[in-house]
Amino acid sequence: MNPTFDSTELIEAIDRFSDVKLLVIGDVMMDEFIWGTVERISPEAPVPVVNVTDETRVLGGAANVVNNIVSIGGEALLTGVVGQDRMGRKILNMLEGLGSNPDGVFIDETRPTIIKTRIVAQAQQVVRFDREKKHSLKSEMTDDILSYLNKKADSLDGVIISDYGKGVVSMKLMDGVRQCLEGRDVIITVDPQINHFLFYRNVTSITPNHHEAEAGVGMKIDSDESLEQAGRMLMDGLDLGSALVTRGSQGMILFEKNISSVRIPPVARDVFDLSGAGDTVIAVFTLGLAAGLACREAAILSNFAAGIVVGKVGTAFVTTDELKTAVLSAQ
């Protein structure tokens, strides 16, 4: 059971999501799924033969964060890069279909659009292969992203940094984000990448998973004591407002300044796929903060959302009705 919460407060916050406008900055990609069945092992090698029945493509990475925000009523813009290719154009068209203006997504001729392809059979992922180049952006491309942020800053309630380590997020980018938003009442949250923790100083919150938190503090987290120590090291070392550590089957733990940590047990009954769960967590957590919830309540709401998406196969998102139902059914 979750920590005590007021379901009316959470439902009212969800209804206020329509008043929230967020900008997502980060690594844009396409998630491609090839669906099929397995009935035999290949005679050529000890691998399953997948009989393909369907193929789907959904927005991935930072674009999936946008998808999650829009699906539960918020307004979201995206800035990052795609390649000068067919998949890049498809991402732009899909963003337009969501009602999210893609004019902040820039064309980088030096790299292809990132594609993660997953082959799934009998609801199980068989293999994944990635098509990408991960070199850092050219300085002028980072300038374009920061210029876009500067143009939109006055209309924003929050900025989400979706860092998949594919080259968009850098110290220069983060310094520019902080400088642009200094003095503005704009939330900055980060879904971090393990090698970039020093980039994230002085943001509102970060949402690392267990493995990322270990890398961020350089220590093994294998007990309640080490978990508490790691959380406080993140808070103090990066001067954060809060840190929400997601722990898979063990739920979440929230750290805040001068407040005892809060453990939030998992709510998922069945876990089929973790693809994109982190995108859902940071989308709902940031929406909750921007809609006026305290960190604790925003974290509880994001935990409900995560419990919904991990019960779906493939990169998924949560809808307003699903989230409200989950909140109300937990009372």
N, C-alpha and C positions, 0 to 999 in steps of 0.2 A: 504493500500500500504506500502511496505517496505521502510525504509530509502533509500536515493539515493545510488546506487551502480553501478559499472561498470561490465556489464554482461560478457564482454570479459575477464576481470581479473578473474572472478569466474570460467569461463569455462576453462581458461588456468590452473588455480589451480587444477581443477578436473583432467585435463590431466596429471598433475604432481604427482597425487596420486600413480601412479605406481612406483615412485621412493622413496616412503615413507615406512619405516618399523617400526611397532609399536609392543610393547609387552603389552598384557592385563593381569593384575594380579587381581584375585578376586574369587568370589563365582560362581562356575560352576554348571549349572543345566540343566535339560531337561524340556522343555515346551511341555506338552501333551494336545492335543485337541480331545475331543469327540464331533462330530458334529451330529446334528439330527433335528427333527421337533417336535413340541408340538401340539397335537390335543385335549387333554383332561386333566383334573385334576385327580390325583390319588384318588380312593375311600378310600384308607388307611390313607391318610393325605392330608392336603391342599397344595400339591406340584404338579408341572407339571410332566406329564409322557413324557419323551423324547424318541422318536423312533430313535435309533442310525442308522445313514447312513454312517458314515465314522470315521476313527481315524487317526490322524497325530501326528508326533513328530518333533519338531524343537529344535535347540540349544537355550538354555536360559541363562539368567544372563550374566556373563562374556563371556560365549561362544557365546552369541548373539551379543555382541560387536564385536567379531572376525568376525562373519558372516557379519555384516554390513560393516566392513572395507574391507573385501575381495570382497564383492558384488559391491563395487564402485572402485575397482582397486588397493587398497592398499595391502601391505603384512602384515600379522599379525601372531604373535605367542601368545600362551596362557599358563599361569602357574596358578595352583590351585590344587584342589583335587577332586577326585570322589571316590565312594565306590568300593569295590571289588565285583561287581555284573554285571548283564547283561546290565543294563542301562548305567553303567559307561563304559563298553566296547563299547556300541553303540555310546556314545559321542566321544570316541577316534576315532572310524571308521568314524564318520561324519566329524570330524576335518580333517582327512586325505583326505576325499573326497573333502574338500574345498581347499586342497593344503597347509594346515597349519599343520606343524609337531607337533604332540601331545606329544613330549618327555618331555615337561615341566609340564604335568598334572600327578600328583602323586596319587598313590592308598593309601587311608586312610582306614584301616581295622576297624576303630572304628566308622564309620558312613556310612549310605547308600548314594548312589548318590541322590542328591536333585531332586525331581520331583514335578512340579506344574501341576496339571491336571485341565483343564477347560472344562466344559460342555457348549456347545454353540448351541442354537436353534434359528432359524429365525434371524441369525446375532446378537443375544443378548446372553451375558454370563449369564447362569442360576445359576451356582455355581462353586466355585473353591475349590479344596482340595489339601493340601501340604503334602508331605512325606519328612521329613527332621530331622536332629539333628543339633542344632546350637551351640554346645559347641566349645570353642576356639581350634585351632589346637595345637597339641603337639609342643613343642619348636623345636624339631628336624625336624618336617615337615615344619615349617616356615624357618628353616635353609636351607632346600632343595630348597624352592622357591627362597630364596635370592641367593643361590649358582647358580641357573639357570639364574637369572637376571645378576649376575656378569659375567657369561660366555658369555652372549649375548650383554652386555652393549655397547661394542665398535661398534656394527653394528646397533644400534637403533637410530631412530629419536625422539621417544617419548614412554612414558609409561603411560598407562591408568589404574587407580585403579577403579575397578568395585565392590563397596562395597554394598552388599545386607544384611549385618549383619548376615551372616550365619557362621562366625567363622574364615574366612581366614584373613581378614584385622584386624590388631592389631597395638598397638603402636610400638611393636618390629618390625613388618613388615615395617611400614612406616619409622621408624628410619633407618632401614637397606636399604630401597630404596633410601632415601636421601643421606645416606653415600656412597652408591655405585655409585650414579650418580653425586656426588659433583665434580665440575670442568669439567664435560662433558656438551656438548651442547645438552641436551636431555630434551624435554618437559615432565612435569609430570602433568597430569590432573586427577581429581577425580570426579566420580559420587558418592555422599556421602550417608551415612546412618545417621539417625537422632541422634543416641547416640554416634557418633564417631568424631564429628567435631574437637575436640582437637588433633586428630591424624593427621590432614591435614595441619599443619603449613608449611609455606614456600614452597608451591607447585606452579606451574605455574597458574593453574586455577581449580575451582570447578564448577560443574553444578547442584546445588540443585534445586528441584522444590519448589513451594511456601510453602508447608507444611514443607519441610525439612529446608528451610531458616528460618522459624519461630522458629523451634526447635533449630536451630543452634545459634540463638541470644537470645532465651528465651523471645520473645515478639510477640504480635499479629500484623500481617501485614494486616491492614484494610483501608489504605489510601495511596495516593501517597507519603505523607510525611513519613509515617512509613516504606513504602517500601524502600525509599531512605535511611532512617536512618539504616534499617536492612542491606542493601547492604554495606554501609560504615562500619558498625560494623564488618561484615564478613571480609571485606578487611583488616581493621586495626588489628582486633583481631587475624587473622590467618596469617598476612603478605603475602597476596596473590598477584600475578600479575594481576589477574582478577577474576571475579565471574559472571557466566551466570545463572541467575535465570529464570527457565521456569515456565510459569503461565497458562498453559492449554489454555483455550479459550481466554485468554488475551495476548497471545504471550510470549515474553521474554523481559528481561531487562539485559543489560550488564553493569557491573561496572569495571572500570579500575583505576589505580593510577593516580591522578592528572588530570583526564579527566572527563568531565560530563558524566553521565549515558546515555545510548542509549536505547530507547524503540523500540522494534521490534514487530509490530502487527502480529497476526496469519495469515497464508495463507491457512489453510485447509478450504475447502468448506463443507465437510461432515466429521464428526468424528464418526467412528464406533467402534474403539477399541484403548485404550491407552497402551495396552500391549507392552512392549519393546520400547516405544517411547524414554525414557531416554537413552537407549542403542544407539539408532540411533543418538541422539543429541551429545553425547560425542564422538562417533566414527567420525562423520563428522566434528565436531568442532576441534578435535585434528588433524585429517588429514589436515584440512585447515591451522592450525597453522604450522604444520610440512612442508606443501607445500609452505610456505612463505607468507600466508595471514596475515594481521593485525587482531587483535581480533575482531574488528567490522565486517569485511568482513567474517571471519570464522563463527561468530555467525549468520550472515544473511544466509550463506549457510546452516548451521545446521537447521535453521528455515524452509527453503525450504524442507529439508529432513524430518523433523518432520511432516510437512504438508502432505507429501506423505504417510508416514507409518500409521498415525492415520486414514487415509481413507481406510485402509485395515483391515480385520477381522483377529485376531490372532496375535501372535508374528511375526512381519514383518521386512523386510529390504528394503532398497532403492537401485535401480540399477543406473549405470552411466547414461544410457539414460534417465531414469525418472528424475534424478536430473538436467541434462542439459536442458531438456525440460521445467522443472519448472522455471529455471532461465531465459531462453529465453522468455518464455511466459509472464513473469512478466514485461517485458520492454514495 
